[in-house]
Amino acid sequence: MSKTSGRTLAAPKALLLDFGGVIVSTTHLPGWQARLASHVRGLLDAAGVAAPELSVEQITDDIKAAGIADSHWKDAMSRPFAPRELRHEEFWGDFVAGDWVKPANDVVVAEAYDLCRKMGNWKSARALRTGMLDLLAAADAADVPVGIVSNALCGQVHIDFLDALGLTDRFAVVIHSDEVKVRKPNPEMIFQATRALGVDPAEAWYVGDNFDRDVLCGKRAGIGGNILMEDKGTYDLPYKLNLKPDAIVADPAGLLALFTQAMRGIAA
């Protein structure tokens, strides 16, 4: 089932999906910070950086603090019209290791990309949302390309997941914020995807799971169908936003129903 604004949604010429919360659901794994801290301590040891004050426990605390800082930073970055993405080196050099001795800071900055990739893979378990394969099949049958437009500290983590399932080639374009250096709600994220697919934003649908990054991004880009898919945290807004998506769906099955209606020319 879906909730709609009453506006007729034209059949899309492209379907753009957020990754987390739309294509997959995620569950945080316990103990990932300590696992990552142990790895970092090993990197320091291998580099000959003694830094006895940087115990695994202290590194764990710094990784936890960095995660909180990053979360607040992301909330703040929904306010500018065209925010950039945080660089891997900034996360590790500034958010994690800002007060570390320089040799230790230098080590994590040099390894920042790999550390972000490990963090993404060790932090969360991912599962394809129920009905996603049916949606992809329907889009294929209708000759509507599907793309990914997603914020990510390390988008390769998403590709790792899709590669493991043999699904990477099902997406005609993949736009990750760490690769293009901007982040939603910067409309450039959607513009890059639609340019790659040769369609106008007004001819595409965009589907995300939150208001302040996804629905706002769709509005700023002038997207043809601005659709919210519910997931945990969808309604935990960081501040008040008077945004109304064109439709709200519970899951990929709801999106498939909406897509099927539009392809048949039935008003949403």
C-alpha positions as CSV (number, residue, x, y, z in Angstrom):
1,M,0.0,0.0,0.0
2,S,1.1,3.6,-0.6
3,K,0.0,7.0,0.6
4,T,0.0,9.6,-2.2
5,S,-0.3,13.4,-2.5
6,G,-3.0,13.0,-5.1
7,R,-0.7,14.3,-7.8
8,T,-0.7,12.1,-10.9
9,L,2.7,10.5,-11.3
10,A,3.8,10.1,-14.9
11,A,5.4,6.8,-15.9
12,P,9.2,7.3,-15.2
13,K,11.9,7.1,-17.8
14,A,14.3,6.2,-15.1
15,L,14.1,5.0,-11.5
16,L,16.7,6.3,-9.0
17,L,17.0,4.5,-5.7
18,D,18.8,5.3,-2.5
19,F,20.9,2.3,-1.2
20,G,20.5,2.0,2.6
21,G,16.8,1.9,3.6
22,V,15.5,1.3,0.0
23,I,17.6,-1.4,-1.7
24,V,18.8,-2.9,1.6
25,S,18.0,-2.8,5.2
26,T,20.9,-2.6,7.7
27,T,21.5,-3.9,11.2
28,H,24.5,-2.7,13.2
29,L,26.8,-5.4,14.4
30,P,28.0,-5.5,18.0
31,G,31.7,-4.9,18.8
32,W,32.6,-3.4,15.4
33,Q,34.4,-0.4,16.9
34,A,36.7,-2.6,19.0
35,R,37.4,-4.8,16.0
36,L,38.3,-1.8,14.0
37,A,40.4,-0.3,16.8
38,S,42.4,-3.5,17.1
39,H,43.1,-3.3,13.4
40,V,44.2,0.4,13.7
41,R,46.5,-0.5,16.7
42,G,48.0,-3.1,14.5
43,L,48.7,-0.6,11.7
44,L,50.4,1.7,14.3
45,D,52.5,-1.2,15.5
46,A,53.5,-2.1,12.0
47,A,54.5,1.5,11.3
48,G,56.7,1.6,14.4
49,V,54.4,4.2,16.1
50,A,54.6,3.4,19.8
51,A,52.0,6.0,21.1
52,P,51.3,4.0,24.3
53,E,48.4,6.3,25.1
54,L,46.6,4.9,22.1
55,S,45.4,1.6,23.6
56,V,42.8,-0.4,21.8
57,E,40.3,0.9,24.4
58,Q,41.2,4.6,23.7
59,I,41.1,4.1,19.9
60,T,37.7,2.4,20.4
61,D,36.4,5.5,22.3
62,D,37.8,7.8,19.6
63,I,36.0,5.8,16.8
64,K,32.8,6.0,18.8
65,A,33.2,9.8,19.3
66,A,33.9,10.2,15.6
67,G,30.7,8.4,14.7
68,I,28.7,10.7,16.8
69,A,30.5,13.8,15.4
70,D,29.9,12.4,11.8
71,S,26.2,12.0,12.6
72,H,25.8,15.6,13.7
73,W,27.8,16.8,10.7
74,K,25.5,14.9,8.4
75,D,22.5,16.5,10.0
76,A,24.1,20.0,9.6
77,M,24.9,19.3,5.9
78,S,21.2,19.0,5.1
79,R,20.9,22.7,5.6
80,P,23.2,24.1,2.8
81,F,21.8,23.9,-0.7
82,A,24.9,22.2,-2.2
83,P,26.8,20.4,0.5
84,R,30.0,18.5,-0.2
85,E,30.9,15.0,1.1
86,L,33.3,14.4,3.9
87,R,36.6,13.0,2.6
88,H,37.9,9.7,4.0
89,E,41.0,11.5,5.2
90,E,38.9,14.1,7.1
91,F,36.9,11.4,8.9
92,W,40.1,9.7,10.2
93,G,42.5,12.6,10.5
94,D,40.0,15.0,12.1
95,F,37.1,13.1,13.6
96,V,39.0,10.1,14.9
97,A,42.6,11.2,15.3
98,G,42.5,14.9,15.7
99,D,44.3,14.8,19.1
100,W,46.6,11.9,18.3
101,V,50.4,12.4,17.9
102,K,51.3,13.3,14.3
103,P,52.9,10.0,13.4
104,A,49.7,8.1,14.5
105,N,47.5,10.6,12.7
106,D,49.6,10.2,9.6
107,V,49.1,6.4,9.6
108,V,45.3,6.5,9.7
109,V,45.2,9.3,7.1
110,A,47.3,7.3,4.7
111,E,45.0,4.2,5.3
112,A,41.8,6.3,5.4
113,Y,40.1,4.7,2.3
114,D,40.7,1.2,3.4
115,L,39.7,2.0,7.0
116,C,36.4,3.5,5.7
117,R,35.8,0.4,3.6
118,K,36.5,-1.9,6.5
119,M,34.4,0.2,8.8
120,G,31.4,0.0,6.5
121,N,31.7,-3.7,6.0
122,W,32.3,-4.5,9.7
123,K,29.8,-2.0,11.1
124,S,26.6,-3.3,9.5
125,A,24.9,-6.4,8.2
126,R,22.9,-5.8,5.0
127,A,19.9,-7.6,3.6
128,L,18.1,-7.0,0.3
129,R,14.7,-5.6,1.1
130,T,11.9,-8.0,0.3
131,G,10.4,-7.3,-3.1
132,M,13.5,-5.5,-4.5
133,L,14.2,-8.3,-7.0
134,D,10.6,-8.1,-8.3
135,L,11.0,-4.3,-8.7
136,L,14.2,-4.7,-10.7
137,A,12.6,-7.3,-12.9
138,A,9.6,-5.1,-13.6
139,A,11.8,-2.2,-14.5
140,D,13.8,-4.4,-16.8
141,A,10.6,-5.6,-18.5
142,A,9.4,-2.0,-18.9
143,D,12.9,-0.9,-20.3
144,V,13.2,1.6,-17.5
145,P,16.8,1.9,-16.3
146,V,17.4,1.8,-12.5
147,G,20.2,3.7,-10.9
148,I,21.6,4.2,-7.4
149,V,22.0,7.7,-5.9
150,S,23.3,7.3,-2.4
151,N,25.3,9.1,0.3
152,A,28.2,6.9,1.5
153,L,31.4,7.5,3.4
154,C,32.7,4.6,1.2
155,G,30.4,3.7,-1.6
156,Q,32.6,0.6,-2.4
157,V,30.9,-1.0,0.6
158,H,27.7,-1.0,-1.3
159,I,29.3,-2.4,-4.4
160,D,30.9,-5.1,-2.3
161,F,27.4,-6.2,-1.2
162,L,25.9,-6.1,-4.7
163,D,28.9,-7.9,-6.1
164,A,28.4,-10.7,-3.6
165,L,24.8,-11.2,-4.8
166,G,25.7,-10.8,-8.5
167,L,23.5,-7.7,-8.7
168,T,25.9,-4.9,-9.6
169,D,25.1,-5.1,-13.3
170,R,21.4,-4.6,-12.7
171,F,22.0,-0.9,-12.1
172,A,22.6,1.3,-15.1
173,V,24.3,4.1,-13.1
174,V,25.7,4.3,-9.6
175,I,26.3,7.7,-8.0
176,H,28.0,7.6,-4.6
177,S,28.7,10.8,-2.7
178,D,32.3,9.9,-1.7
179,E,33.2,9.4,-5.4
180,V,31.5,12.5,-6.8
181,K,32.5,14.7,-3.7
182,V,29.0,16.1,-3.1
183,R,26.2,14.7,-0.9
184,K,22.4,14.8,-0.8
185,P,20.4,17.0,-0.5
186,N,22.8,18.5,-3.1
187,P,20.7,18.1,-6.3
188,E,23.9,17.5,-8.2
189,M,23.7,13.9,-7.0
190,I,20.4,13.4,-9.0
191,F,21.6,15.6,-11.9
192,Q,24.7,13.4,-12.4
193,A,22.5,10.3,-12.5
194,T,19.9,11.7,-14.9
195,R,22.7,13.1,-17.2
196,A,24.3,9.7,-17.3
197,L,21.0,8.1,-18.3
198,G,20.0,10.8,-20.8
199,V,16.8,11.8,-19.1
200,D,15.5,15.0,-17.6
201,P,15.0,15.0,-13.8
202,A,11.3,15.8,-14.4
203,E,11.1,12.5,-16.3
204,A,12.5,10.3,-13.4
205,W,11.5,9.1,-10.0
206,Y,13.7,9.3,-7.0
207,V,13.1,7.0,-4.0
208,G,14.8,7.6,-0.6
209,D,14.1,6.7,3.0
210,N,14.4,10.1,4.8
211,F,13.1,13.6,4.5
212,D,16.1,15.9,5.1
213,R,18.4,14.2,2.6
214,D,16.2,12.4,0.1
215,V,12.9,14.2,-0.2
216,L,14.7,17.5,0.0
217,C,17.1,16.4,-2.7
218,G,14.3,15.4,-5.0
219,K,12.6,18.7,-4.5
220,R,15.7,20.7,-5.2
221,A,16.4,18.7,-8.3
222,G,12.8,19.0,-9.7
223,I,12.4,15.3,-9.8
224,G,9.3,14.0,-11.5
225,G,8.3,11.5,-8.8
226,N,9.6,12.3,-5.3
227,I,8.9,9.1,-3.3
228,L,9.6,8.2,0.3
229,M,10.1,4.6,1.3
230,E,9.7,3.9,5.0
231,D,12.5,2.4,7.0
232,K,13.7,2.7,10.6
233,G,14.6,6.3,11.3
234,T,12.5,7.7,8.5
235,Y,10.5,9.9,10.8
236,D,13.3,10.8,13.1
237,L,13.8,14.3,11.6
238,P,16.8,16.3,12.9
239,Y,14.7,19.5,12.6
240,K,11.3,20.5,11.3
241,L,10.9,20.3,7.6
242,N,7.7,21.1,5.7
243,L,8.3,18.6,2.9
244,K,5.6,16.4,1.3
245,P,6.7,13.6,-1.0
246,D,4.5,12.7,-3.9
247,A,4.0,9.2,-2.4
248,I,5.0,7.2,0.7
249,V,5.5,3.5,0.3
250,A,6.2,0.9,3.0
251,D,8.6,-1.2,1.0
252,P,9.8,-2.2,-2.5
253,A,6.5,-4.1,-3.0
254,G,4.6,-0.8,-2.4
255,L,6.9,0.9,-4.8
256,L,6.4,-1.8,-7.4
257,A,2.6,-1.3,-7.1
258,L,3.0,2.4,-7.7
259,F,5.4,1.8,-10.6
260,T,3.0,-0.7,-12.2
261,Q,0.1,1.8,-11.9
262,A,2.1,4.6,-13.5
263,M,3.2,2.3,-16.3
264,R,-0.4,1.5,-17.0
265,G,-1.4,5.1,-17.0
266,I,-3.4,4.9,-13.8
267,A,-3.3,8.1,-11.7
268,A,-1.6,7.8,-8.3
